[in-house]
Amino acid sequence: MRQSEKRRQINRSNRTRVRGAIKRLRSALDQANTKETAELLPATVSTIDKAVQKGVLHKNAAARYKSRLTRNVNQTVNK
């Protein structure tokens, strides 16, 4: 029980970190802040990749997130 509680806390922390990074990037996209989105995209992708390595996200779900975020950032930057 102690071990599963400890893993639950670690997984929760990692999942929160991923969700926060995605929310920050999406809010920058909503504000059309091209400089901020260009800076946040690599950090967000890195956070997503780390979550996959830790088993928090499935690799296909991570690929979907990265693809959609990258596409949105490129559309915003190229406007």
C-alpha positions, 0 to 999 in steps of 0.5 A: 500500500505504501509503494502504490501510494508513493507511485500514485503521487509521482504519477499525479505530479507528472500528469499535472506537469504535462497538463500545465505545460499544455495549458500554458501553450494553449493560452499563449496560442489563444492570445496569438503571442507568437514569441511565447508560443515559439518558446513554449513549444519545445519545452512542452514537447519535452515534458510530453516525451518525459511523461511517456518515458515515465509511463504517464501517457501512452506514446500514441496519445503523446504523438497526437498532442505533439502533432496538434500543438505543433500544427497550431503553433505553426499556423499562428507563427505563419500568419 
